[in-house]
Amino acid sequence: MKKILTLVCCTILLAATSCTKKYITPANITAIYTITGTTGWKVYTDDAGNKSWSSVLSDLPEQDQFAQENGGVLVYISYDKGATYEALPEVYNGISYSYTSEVGAVTIFAQGANGAHLAQAPADDIKVKVVLVDSSQ
Protein backbone atom coordinates (compact mmCIF):
# COMPACT_ATOMS: atom_id res chain seq x y z
CA MET A 1 0.00 0.00 0.00
CA LYS A 2 2.85 2.37 0.83
CA LYS A 3 4.49 1.67 -2.55
CA ILE A 4 1.28 2.47 -4.43
CA LEU A 5 0.74 5.64 -2.40
CA THR A 6 4.36 6.68 -2.96
CA LEU A 7 4.08 6.10 -6.71
CA VAL A 8 0.84 8.09 -6.91
CA CYS A 9 2.36 10.98 -4.92
CA CYS A 10 5.51 11.00 -7.08
CA THR A 11 3.43 10.97 -10.27
CA ILE A 12 1.34 13.90 -9.04
CA LEU A 13 4.46 15.77 -7.97
CA LEU A 14 6.15 15.26 -11.35
CA ALA A 15 3.01 16.22 -13.26
CA ALA A 16 2.54 19.40 -11.23
CA THR A 17 6.15 20.57 -11.55
CA SER A 18 6.61 19.81 -15.24
CA CYS A 19 4.16 22.53 -16.41
CA THR A 20 5.69 25.80 -17.51
CA LYS A 21 3.89 28.95 -18.49
CA LYS A 22 5.07 30.98 -21.41
CA TYR A 23 3.99 34.59 -21.65
CA ILE A 24 4.09 36.28 -25.03
CA THR A 25 3.84 40.05 -24.95
CA PRO A 26 2.56 41.50 -28.22
CA ALA A 27 4.32 44.48 -29.75
CA ASN A 28 1.58 47.08 -29.41
CA ILE A 29 2.13 50.51 -30.94
CA THR A 30 0.78 53.80 -29.63
CA ALA A 31 0.58 56.98 -31.72
CA ILE A 32 -0.49 60.40 -30.39
CA TYR A 33 -2.11 63.07 -32.60
CA THR A 34 -3.71 66.47 -32.06
CA ILE A 35 -6.74 67.56 -34.08
CA THR A 36 -6.55 71.34 -34.00
CA GLY A 37 -9.82 73.19 -33.56
CA THR A 38 -12.02 73.67 -36.58
CA THR A 39 -9.10 73.54 -39.04
CA GLY A 40 -8.41 69.86 -38.36
CA TRP A 41 -11.83 68.75 -39.63
CA LYS A 42 -13.44 68.50 -43.06
CA VAL A 43 -16.99 67.70 -44.13
CA TYR A 44 -17.55 64.01 -44.88
CA THR A 45 -20.55 62.69 -46.81
CA ASP A 46 -21.23 58.94 -46.78
CA ASP A 47 -22.88 56.87 -49.53
CA ALA A 48 -26.35 57.53 -48.11
CA GLY A 49 -25.81 61.31 -48.16
CA ASN A 50 -25.37 61.68 -44.40
CA LYS A 51 -22.88 64.37 -43.43
CA SER A 52 -20.45 64.50 -40.54
CA TRP A 53 -17.07 66.04 -39.79
CA SER A 54 -13.99 63.88 -40.25
CA SER A 55 -10.30 64.03 -39.51
CA VAL A 56 -7.90 61.54 -41.09
CA LEU A 57 -4.90 60.45 -39.02
CA SER A 58 -2.81 59.06 -41.85
CA ASP A 59 0.69 58.61 -40.46
CA LEU A 60 0.28 54.94 -39.42
CA PRO A 61 2.69 52.82 -41.50
CA GLU A 62 2.41 50.01 -38.92
CA GLN A 63 -1.28 49.62 -39.84
CA ASP A 64 -0.47 47.47 -42.86
CA GLN A 65 -2.74 44.93 -44.56
CA PHE A 66 -1.81 42.15 -42.11
CA ALA A 67 -2.53 44.36 -39.10
CA GLN A 68 -5.79 45.53 -40.65
CA GLU A 69 -6.97 41.95 -41.17
CA ASN A 70 -5.66 40.42 -37.93
CA GLY A 71 -4.92 43.10 -35.35
CA GLY A 72 -7.02 45.56 -33.43
CA VAL A 73 -7.29 49.34 -33.35
CA LEU A 74 -8.25 51.22 -30.19
CA VAL A 75 -8.83 54.98 -30.25
CA TYR A 76 -9.02 57.33 -27.28
CA ILE A 77 -9.63 61.08 -27.19
CA SER A 78 -8.67 63.68 -24.63
CA TYR A 79 -10.25 67.11 -24.15
CA ASP A 80 -7.74 68.17 -21.47
CA LYS A 81 -4.43 67.93 -23.35
CA GLY A 82 -3.79 64.29 -22.44
CA ALA A 83 -4.48 64.35 -18.70
CA THR A 84 -7.35 61.88 -19.23
CA TYR A 85 -8.45 59.80 -22.22
CA GLU A 86 -11.86 58.36 -23.08
CA ALA A 87 -12.40 55.44 -25.45
CA LEU A 88 -14.31 55.90 -28.71
CA PRO A 89 -17.14 55.72 -29.53
CA GLU A 90 -17.96 58.61 -27.19
CA VAL A 91 -20.52 61.40 -26.79
CA TYR A 92 -19.09 64.62 -25.40
CA ASN A 93 -20.84 68.01 -25.28
CA GLY A 94 -23.58 66.75 -27.60
CA ILE A 95 -21.07 65.54 -30.21
CA SER A 96 -20.86 61.85 -31.05
CA TYR A 97 -17.34 60.67 -31.93
CA SER A 98 -16.58 57.41 -33.74
CA TYR A 99 -13.81 56.05 -35.96
CA THR A 100 -12.93 53.70 -38.77
CA SER A 101 -9.58 52.16 -39.62
CA GLU A 102 -7.99 51.30 -42.94
CA VAL A 103 -4.50 50.44 -44.10
CA GLY A 104 -2.21 53.28 -42.98
CA ALA A 105 -4.88 55.50 -41.43
CA VAL A 106 -7.60 56.00 -38.85
CA THR A 107 -10.47 58.42 -39.50
CA ILE A 108 -12.27 60.15 -36.61
CA PHE A 109 -15.89 61.22 -37.23
CA ALA A 110 -17.91 63.84 -35.33
CA GLN A 111 -21.62 64.41 -35.68
CA GLY A 112 -24.55 65.46 -33.53
CA ALA A 113 -25.45 62.99 -30.78
CA ASN A 114 -28.85 62.51 -32.46
CA GLY A 115 -27.16 61.72 -35.81
CA ALA A 116 -27.66 65.18 -37.28
CA HIS A 117 -24.94 67.10 -39.09
CA LEU A 118 -23.21 69.70 -36.93
CA ALA A 119 -23.23 73.23 -38.33
CA GLN A 120 -19.65 73.73 -37.16
CA ALA A 121 -16.74 71.39 -36.57
CA PRO A 122 -15.64 70.81 -32.96
CA ALA A 123 -13.83 73.99 -31.94
CA ASP A 124 -11.51 72.69 -29.20
CA ASP A 125 -8.18 70.97 -29.78
CA ILE A 126 -8.55 67.23 -29.25
CA LYS A 127 -5.66 64.94 -28.42
CA VAL A 128 -6.07 61.48 -29.95
CA LYS A 129 -4.30 58.28 -28.88
CA VAL A 130 -4.34 55.39 -31.37
CA VAL A 131 -3.26 51.99 -30.07
CA LEU A 132 -2.53 49.25 -32.59
CA VAL A 133 -2.88 45.84 -30.94
CA ASP A 134 -0.80 43.08 -32.52
CA SER A 135 -2.51 39.77 -33.08
CA SER A 136 -2.59 36.82 -35.46
CA GLN A 137 -5.00 34.08 -36.40
C-alpha positions in Angstrom: 0.0 0.0 0.0 2.9 2.4 0.8 4.5 1.7 -2.5 1.3 2.5 -4.4 0.7 5.6 -2.4 4.4 6.7 -3.0 4.1 6.1 -6.7 0.8 8.1 -6.9 2.4 11.0 -4.9 5.5 11.0 -7.1 3.4 11.0 -10.3 1.3 13.9 -9.0 4.5 15.8 -8.0 6.1 15.3 -11.4 3.0 16.2 -13.3 2.5 19.4 -11.2 6.1 20.6 -11.5 6.6 19.8 -15.2 4.2 22.5 -16.4 5.7 25.8 -17.5 3.9 29.0 -18.5 5.1 31.0 -21.4 4.0 34.6 -21.7 4.1 36.3 -25.0 3.8 40.0 -24.9 2.6 41.5 -28.2 4.3 44.5 -29.7 1.6 47.1 -29.4 2.1 50.5 -30.9 0.8 53.8 -29.6 0.6 57.0 -31.7 -0.5 60.4 -30.4 -2.1 63.1 -32.6 -3.7 66.5 -32.1 -6.7 67.6 -34.1 -6.5 71.3 -34.0 -9.8 73.2 -33.6 -12.0 73.7 -36.6 -9.1 73.5 -39.0 -8.4 69.9 -38.4 -11.8 68.7 -39.6 -13.4 68.5 -43.1 -17.0 67.7 -44.1 -17.5 64.0 -44.9 -20.6 62.7 -46.8 -21.2 58.9 -46.8 -22.9 56.9 -49.5 -26.3 57.5 -48.1 -25.8 61.3 -48.2 -25.4 61.7 -44.4 -22.9 64.4 -43.4 -20.5 64.5 -40.5 -17.1 66.0 -39.8 -14.0 63.9 -40.2 -10.3 64.0 -39.5 -7.9 61.5 -41.1 -4.9 60.4 -39.0 -2.8 59.1 -41.8 0.7 58.6 -40.5 0.3 54.9 -39.4 2.7 52.8 -41.5 2.4 50.0 -38.9 -1.3 49.6 -39.8 -0.5 47.5 -42.9 -2.7 44.9 -44.6 -1.8 42.1 -42.1 -2.5 44.4 -39.1 -5.8 45.5 -40.7 -7.0 42.0 -41.2 -5.7 40.4 -37.9 -4.9 43.1 -35.3 -7.0 45.6 -33.4 -7.3 49.3 -33.4 -8.2 51.2 -30.2 -8.8 55.0 -30.2 -9.0 57.3 -27.3 -9.6 61.1 -27.2 -8.7 63.7 -24.6 -10.2 67.1 -24.1 -7.7 68.2 -21.5 -4.4 67.9 -23.4 -3.8 64.3 -22.4 -4.5 64.3 -18.7 -7.4 61.9 -19.2 -8.4 59.8 -22.2 -11.9 58.4 -23.1 -12.4 55.4 -25.5 -14.3 55.9 -28.7 -17.1 55.7 -29.5 -18.0 58.6 -27.2 -20.5 61.4 -26.8 -19.1 64.6 -25.4 -20.8 68.0 -25.3 -23.6 66.8 -27.6 -21.1 65.5 -30.2 -20.9 61.9 -31.1 -17.3 60.7 -31.9 -16.6 57.4 -33.7 -13.8 56.1 -36.0 -12.9 53.7 -38.8 -9.6 52.2 -39.6 -8.0 51.3 -42.9 -4.5 50.4 -44.1 -2.2 53.3 -43.0 -4.9 55.5 -41.4 -7.6 56.0 -38.9 -10.5 58.4 -39.5 -12.3 60.1 -36.6 -15.9 61.2 -37.2 -17.9 63.8 -35.3 -21.6 64.4 -35.7 -24.6 65.5 -33.5 -25.5 63.0 -30.8 -28.8 62.5 -32.5 -27.2 61.7 -35.8 -27.7 65.2 -37.3 -24.9 67.1 -39.1 -23.2 69.7 -36.9 -23.2 73.2 -38.3 -19.6 73.7 -37.2 -16.7 71.4 -36.6 -15.6 70.8 -33.0 -13.8 74.0 -31.9 -11.5 72.7 -29.2 -8.2 71.0 -29.8 -8.6 67.2 -29.2 -5.7 64.9 -28.4 -6.1 61.5 -29.9 -4.3 58.3 -28.9 -4.3 55.4 -31.4 -3.3 52.0 -30.1 -2.5 49.2 -32.6 -2.9 45.8 -30.9 -0.8 43.1 -32.5 -2.5 39.8 -33.1 -2.6 36.8 -35.5 -5.0 34.1 -36.4 
